[in-house]
């Protein structure tokens, strides 16, 4: 009988302890907002993670450069930290970030980005919607940002990594004047039997200018390094009028480890005046 009473007592005590366990609020990013768009171009629903500069509300007439960031579900927090450090060290002005990701309950990021960030069909089901996604950026996301935030239309930046880097270069060669700056990290250049290499060749056959600022990077220990270097060498050999570009091999890093230095060096490059 005593054993039964003791067991009951312990269960009551344990229940009270669990019930009294404190709860804590989640950590959130200051000066950030969540907006949602349902795209007519792709038929998909997107979340936009908006980062506003620290002085945004204090300067009601000031316009800011905007980084349109792909894969925001993974990289938005990183960019908030990178930009904060660069602004503190006076390497760049503070900027708006429009991080683009997918809405809904537990979205399959890998499958969705393989649809949107690829310019042509490949092995992944539904891939090849890059043209639709570019239209979404041009006709829906950019107008939304420039209507609802003080976004400078003359200093738009597109940034992505991996398939996002592939899409960034595809967008640059499709509509180079849509963005002022392009950041392409570890771009998946081998996609669809080197689709991007062929696109650049076609562009070169019809254009002698490429008026953009471009930064590319890849990790020194990743498989996409060699295709990236070959693409960069081709660009350099073209002598495009108006192309201002740079790149970096992040020594010792693999595919994901390249991200902090890639975005840090890329943003510094974009905002460094041309010599």
C-alpha positions in Angstrom: 0.0 0.0 0.0 2.8 2.4 0.9 4.4 1.7 -2.5 1.2 2.6 -4.3 0.9 5.9 -2.3 4.5 6.7 -3.0 4.1 6.1 -6.7 1.0 8.3 -6.8 2.8 11.0 -4.9 5.7 11.0 -7.3 3.4 11.1 -10.3 1.6 14.2 -8.9 4.9 15.9 -8.2 6.1 15.2 -11.7 2.9 16.5 -13.2 3.1 19.7 -11.2 6.7 20.2 -12.2 5.9 19.8 -15.9 2.9 22.1 -15.7 5.0 24.7 -14.0 7.8 24.6 -16.6 8.2 28.1 -18.0 7.7 29.0 -21.6 9.8 31.6 -23.4 9.1 33.7 -26.5 11.1 32.9 -29.7 13.9 35.1 -30.8 12.9 37.4 -33.8 14.9 39.6 -36.1 14.5 43.4 -35.5 13.2 45.5 -38.3 11.8 42.6 -40.2 8.4 41.8 -41.7 6.7 38.8 -43.3 4.6 39.4 -46.4 2.9 36.9 -48.7 2.3 36.9 -52.4 0.4 34.4 -54.6 2.0 34.5 -58.0 0.0 34.7 -61.2 3.2 33.8 -63.1 4.1 30.5 -61.4 0.9 29.6 -59.7 2.7 29.2 -56.4 2.5 31.1 -53.1 5.5 32.8 -51.6 6.6 34.3 -48.4 8.7 37.5 -48.5 11.0 38.1 -45.6 11.5 41.9 -45.5 14.5 43.4 -43.8 14.4 47.2 -43.3 17.5 49.3 -42.6 17.9 50.4 -39.0 17.3 54.1 -39.9 14.3 53.3 -42.2 11.6 54.9 -40.0 13.8 57.9 -39.2 14.3 58.9 -42.8 10.9 58.9 -44.5 12.1 60.2 -47.8 15.2 58.2 -48.2 15.4 55.4 -50.8 17.5 52.3 -50.3 19.2 49.7 -52.5 17.4 46.3 -52.4 18.8 42.8 -52.4 16.3 40.3 -53.8 17.5 37.2 -52.0 16.7 33.7 -53.2 16.5 30.8 -50.7 15.5 33.1 -47.9 14.4 30.2 -45.8 18.1 29.4 -45.3 20.0 32.6 -45.9 17.9 35.5 -44.6 19.3 35.4 -41.1 22.8 35.2 -42.4 22.4 38.2 -44.6 21.0 40.2 -41.7 24.2 39.5 -39.8 26.6 40.1 -42.8 25.0 43.3 -43.8 25.0 44.6 -40.2 28.7 44.0 -40.0 29.5 45.6 -43.3 27.4 48.7 -42.5 29.0 49.0 -39.1 32.5 48.9 -40.8 31.3 51.4 -43.4 31.9 49.1 -46.4 28.4 49.6 -47.7 25.2 51.6 -47.0 22.3 49.9 -45.2 19.9 48.2 -47.6 16.5 46.6 -47.8 16.4 42.8 -48.2 13.5 41.1 -49.9 14.0 37.4 -49.1 12.0 35.1 -51.3 10.8 31.7 -50.1 7.7 29.5 -50.1 4.5 29.8 -48.1 2.4 27.0 -46.6 2.8 24.2 -44.1 6.1 22.5 -44.4 6.9 23.3 -48.0 9.3 21.0 -49.9 12.0 23.6 -50.5 14.3 21.4 -52.5 11.5 20.4 -54.9 10.1 23.9 -55.2 13.4 25.6 -55.8 14.3 23.0 -58.4 11.2 24.1 -60.3 11.7 27.9 -60.0 15.4 28.3 -60.2 16.1 26.2 -63.3 15.9 27.8 -66.8 15.2 24.5 -68.6 13.8 21.0 -67.8 16.1 18.6 -66.1 16.0 15.4 -64.0 13.9 16.9 -61.2 10.1 16.7 -61.7 8.6 20.0 -62.7 11.9 21.7 -63.3 12.4 24.4 -66.0 10.1 27.2 -64.6 12.9 29.7 -64.5 11.3 31.9 -67.2 8.1 32.0 -65.2 10.0 32.8 -62.0 11.9 35.6 -63.7 8.5 37.0 -64.8 7.3 36.7 -61.2 10.3 38.8 -60.0 9.8 41.4 -62.8 6.1 41.9 -62.7 5.1 41.0 -59.2 7.9 41.0 -56.6 9.8 44.1 -57.7 6.6 46.3 -58.2 5.4 45.1 -54.8 8.6 46.1 -53.1 8.9 49.4 -54.9 5.3 50.3 -54.1 5.3 49.3 -50.4 8.9 50.2 -49.4 11.3 53.0 -50.3 13.2 50.8 -52.7 15.7 52.4 -55.1 14.9 51.2 -58.6 18.3 52.1 -59.8 20.1 49.8 -57.4 18.4 46.4 -57.4 20.5 43.4 -56.6 19.7 39.7 -57.3 21.5 37.2 -55.1 21.5 33.4 -55.0 23.5 30.3 -54.3 23.7 26.8 -56.0 20.5 26.6 -58.1 19.9 30.2 -57.0 23.3 31.1 -58.4 22.3 29.4 -61.7 19.1 31.4 -61.8 21.0 34.6 -61.0 23.3 34.1 -64.0 20.3 33.1 -66.2 18.5 36.3 -65.2 21.6 38.4 -65.9 21.9 37.0 -69.5 18.1 37.2 -70.1 17.5 40.7 -68.8 20.7 42.3 -67.7 19.2 45.7 -67.0 16.6 44.4 -64.6 19.1 44.4 -61.8 22.1 46.7 -61.0 24.1 44.0 -59.3 24.2 40.2 -59.5 25.6 37.8 -56.8 26.1 34.2 -58.0 27.5 31.8 -55.5 28.5 28.2 -56.4 26.2 28.4 -59.5 25.0 25.0 -60.8 26.4 25.7 -64.3 26.4 22.0 -65.4 22.5 22.0 -65.2 20.9 20.5 -68.3 24.2 19.8 -70.2 25.6 23.2 -69.6 22.5 25.2 -70.5 24.1 28.4 -69.1 27.2 28.0 -71.2 25.1 27.8 -74.3 23.0 30.8 -73.2 26.1 32.9 -72.7 27.4 31.9 -76.2 24.1 33.0 -77.8 24.2 36.2 -75.8 27.7 36.9 -77.0 26.7 36.3 -80.6 24.2 39.2 -80.4 25.7 41.6 -77.8 29.0 43.2 -77.2 27.9 44.9 -74.0 26.9 43.5 -70.6 26.3 46.5 -68.4 26.1 44.9 -64.9 28.1 44.4 -61.7 28.7 40.7 -61.1 30.4 38.8 -58.3 30.9 35.1 -58.4 32.3 32.7 -55.8 32.7 29.0 -55.1 34.4 26.9 -52.5 37.8 25.5 -53.1 36.7 22.0 -52.1 33.4 21.7 -54.0 32.6 20.1 -57.3 31.1 23.3 -58.8 34.4 25.1 -58.6 35.8 24.0 -62.0 32.6 24.8 -64.0 32.5 28.2 -62.2 36.1 29.0 -63.0 35.6 28.0 -66.7 32.5 30.2 -66.9 34.3 33.2 -65.3 37.2 32.8 -67.7 34.8 32.8 -70.7 33.2 36.0 -69.4 36.6 37.6 -69.0 37.7 36.7 -72.5 34.6 38.4 -74.0 35.6 41.9 -73.1 32.0 43.0 -72.7 31.5 46.7 -72.6 30.1 47.8 -69.2 30.8 44.5 -67.4 32.4 45.1 -64.0 33.0 41.8 -62.2 35.1 40.0 -59.7 35.2 36.5 -58.1 36.6 34.6 -55.2 37.6 31.0 -54.5 36.9 30.4 -50.8 39.7 28.1 -49.9 39.0 24.9 -48.0 35.2 25.3 -48.1 32.6 23.1 -49.6 29.2 23.9 -51.0 27.5 25.4 -47.9 30.6 26.7 -46.1 31.2 29.3 -48.9 28.1 31.3 -48.0 29.3 33.8 -45.3 32.4 34.9 -47.2 30.7 34.9 -50.6 27.9 37.3 -49.5 30.4 39.4 -47.5 32.8 39.8 -50.3 30.1 40.1 -52.9 28.3 43.0 -51.3 31.6 44.8 -50.6 32.4 44.5 -54.2 29.1 45.8 -55.4 29.3 48.9 -53.3 33.0 49.7 -53.9 33.2 52.5 -56.5 34.8 51.5 -59.8 38.4 52.6 -60.2 
